[in-house]
Amino acid sequence: MKWLFNEKSVSASRKKIYKKPPFLRISLLSKMILLMSALVSLMVLALGIYFTQQSSQQVWEHTGEQALSVALSVASIPAVSEAFDDAEPALTIQPIAENVREETGAEFVVVGNTEEIRYSHPLPDRIGNQMVGEDNERALEDGESYVSEAVGSLGPSIRGKTPVFDESGNIIGVVSVGFLQEDVKLSAGDYLADTWGIIATVLGLGFAGAFIISLHVKRSIHGLEPEEIGKLFDEKEAILQSIHEGMIAIDEAGRITMINQTARAYLSTDAKDNEQLIGRELIEVLPQTGLINVLETGGPDFNNELWIGDELFVVNRVPIYSKGELAGAVSTFRNRTEIRELSKELSHVKEYAEGLRAQTHEFSNKLYTISGLLQLNRLPEAVEFIDQETRVQQDWMRFLVANVSDTMVSGVLLGKMNRAREIGVDMTIEESSQLNEPLNKRQRENIVTILGNIIENAVEAATLTKEDSPHVSISFTDIGTDLIFEVEDNGPGIDEAKIDHIFQKGFSTKTLAKHRGVGLALVSAAVADLNGTIFVEKSDQDGTCFVIALPKYSGMEIKGESG
C-alpha cells in the first residue's frame, strides 16, 4: 500500500500550523543539525581534554623517568665515584657530566658531595657553589633514587635524584639530572598539537555526518516538521476512530499495530482499551481471521464474508508494502447482518409470494373444475373434489406443524410444494421425516438457502424426465448428531464428468444458462459455513439425489461464530 503526499496540501498545512514569529521558527533540519553537532562537539571535546591531560601526564612522567635514568647512569660510572677522592674532583666529573648532558638533551647534570657542593654544572662558574632546590635529603640521608620538582638555579625543573656510593657502599654524593618544566611543556604542546588536529578533523566529520543524517531523516518523513507530524497523527486518529467500518492493521509477525473503536466494539475481548490490544497476536483476538493468509500470499482479498459472534461482516484485506517488502496487512470490515437479514426476509417474502401465486393459479383451476361440475349438475362429484383438495392442504399443514419446529423451514417447504404442484411436479415428503431440533439464527438462514436452491433445482430437473410423471422426494431427520436432508428427483441426472464442477459459481448444466450457476454455489457456501458435507449421487429413478449432513452443535457455538 502506497501513501501519497501532496506537496501543496503540506505547504498549506504548514501555514496553518506555524504560529510563532518568523525569527523564532527553527526547522527540524536545523534543530537536528544543531543538536547532533552539539552532541558530537561535547563528546569529542571531552575526549580531547581527557586525552590531553593523559598525554601531558605521560610526557611529564616520561621526562622524570628519563631524568632519573640518566642520573643512575652517571652515578654508576666508576670514574665519577673514584673522582670524589681526588684533590680536584670537578676536573674529572665535569667533562663526564657535560658529555652525558649533551648526549641525553638534559638541561643540567649536576654532581655534588654530601655537603651539596657542586662538582659539575652546565655553567662552569657555578661549580663549587651550593646546590639549589633543597630536595637532596632523601638521596643523601636515605639513599633513595626518586623524581622531584623544584626551582633550581636555572629555573623550575623536573629532576632525577640518586646517591653516589663508594666501594664500601657509603653515600659520598648525589647526582641531579634535570629538564626545565618550560621545555617539557613545549614538548607536550608539540605532541598535543597533532592530537588537536585529529580532534578538529573528527569534529568536522561529525558536523558533516550530522548534516547528512538530518537531511536523510528529513527526506524520510517527507519534509514534514514535528508540528505537522503531530497534526497529521491527530487527524489520522480522528479519521480512523470516526469511521463506521472496523479497521485492524498488523505487522509482518501478525501483531496488532492499529485498531479503531468500531473494530474493538465488534470483537469479543476483555481488553479495556486499544492499548491492551496493540501488540497482541491477532489470532488470539480474532481466531477465524483471514488476515494472516494475506501475509502468507502477499495478495489482496476483497468482499469476503466473516462471522464474528452472531454478526456477519464483509471483509476487505490488503497487504502493506514498504520499499518493496511485505511489512504487514490491514483489514476493513463492515456489518452486513442487517442487510443480510433484510435480503433473507425479502427472499422469504418472494418464496411466500411464489407459493401464493402457485396456490392462486392452482385454486383457479380447481374453481373452474368445481364450476363445471356444478353446471353439469354433478353435485356429489363437486363436493368430493372440494373435500379431496381441502384434505391435501390440511394434511400438508398438519404434517409440517407436527414434524418441523422451525416456521421458516416449514415456509420454504410449503412454498416449494405449491410451486411444484403449479408446474405439474409431484412432490412428497417422507412420512418419517422430522426436524424438531431447535435452530439458531445462523443455522436457520443457511438451511433455508440450502433447501430452497436444492428443491428448486430438483423440481426443474424433474420437469425434464422421460417418464410420464415428474417426481421429487424429500426426507429429513434430526436423529443422531447430524441434521440429514435428502432431495431426490427422477430427472435426467447429472453427467459424472460434471459433478465436480456443479458447485462452482457460474457453472450450470442447463443450456442457454445465462445468469445461472449461482444456486448450487450458494448451497456449497452455506454447507461449508455450517461445517457440513454434501453428497451428489444417482437416484434410484436414474435422476439425482442430494444428501446434506449438517452437525447439530447442540449447546455449542458454530465454528467461526465467536472470536
Secondary structure, DSSP 8 states (H G I E B T S, - for coil): ------HHHHHHHHHHH--S-GGG---HHHHHHHHHHHHHHHHHHHHHHHHHHHHHHHHHHHHHHHHHHHHHHHHT-HHHHHHTTSSSHHHHHHHHHHHHHHHHT-SEEEEEETT-BBS--SSGGGTTSB-SSS--HHHHHH---EEEEEEETTEEEEEEEEEEE-TTS-EEEEEEEEEEHHHHHHHHHHHHHHHHHHHHHHHHHHHHHHHHHHHHHHHHTTT--HHHHHHHHHHHHHHHHH-SSEEEEEETTSBEEEE-HHHHHHS----SSGGGTTTSBHHHH-TT-SHHHHHHH-S-EEEEEEEETTEEEEEEEEEEEETTEEEEEEEEEEE-HHHHHHHHHHHHHHHHHHHHHHHHHHHHHHHHHHHHHHHTT-HHHHHHHHHHHHHHHHHHHHHHHHHB--HHHHHHHHHHHHHHHHTT-EEEE-TT--B-S---HHHHHHHHHHHHHHHHHHHHHHTT-SSSS-EEEEEEE--SSEEEEEEEE-SS---HHHHTTTTSTT--SSTT-TT-S-HHHHHHHHHHHTT-EEEEEE-TTSSEEEEEEEE--TTS--TTS--
